[in-house]
Amino acid sequence: MKQFEYKVENIQIQLKNGIDFNIAMSEKLNSLGKEGWELSGVNGTVFYFKREIS
């Protein structure tokens, strides 16, 4: 049976001049994805992730 661990992150992106929100958010989510976290839900700025425990 698969087991998972969970992570809750409050992600707020502060933009500087010339930085696109979509690019900044993609970079943050891709960074978490490289650590094995899979986005499983969103509620406003609260993002829920899970990854399988091996």
N, C-alpha and C positions, 0 to 999 in steps of 0.2 A: 504494500500500500504506500502510495506517495505521501511524503510529509513536506510541509511548506513552512517557511518563516515569513513574517510579514513586517512591513516598514510603512510608517505614516510620515509624510513630509509636507510641511506647509511651504509651498514654493511661491515666492513672490519675486518677480523679475523687475529690478530697477534698471530702467533704460537710460543710457547716456546718449548724447547727440550722435545721430547716424546709425544707432544700433536698432535693428528690426526685432520686434517682439517675437515673431515666429522663429527667427534664427536663434535667439537667445534661449527660448523655451526648448527648441529641438536639441540644442547643445546640452542642456541640463538633462533632458530625458534620455538622450543617447549615452551620456556619461553613466547614468544609473543602469541602463540596459547593458552596457559593457561589463558591469559588476554582476550581471545575472538577474537584475530586478525586472519584473514584468508588471506593467501598469495594469491594475485590476479595477480601479475606480477613481472617480474625481467628485469632490463636493466643494465647489468654489475654488479656493486656493489650496485645499487639502487634497493630496494625491496619495492613493493607496497602492502599494506594490507588494508583490509576493515573489518568492523564488523557492525552487525545490531544494530540499535538504538532501544531500547525497550521502 
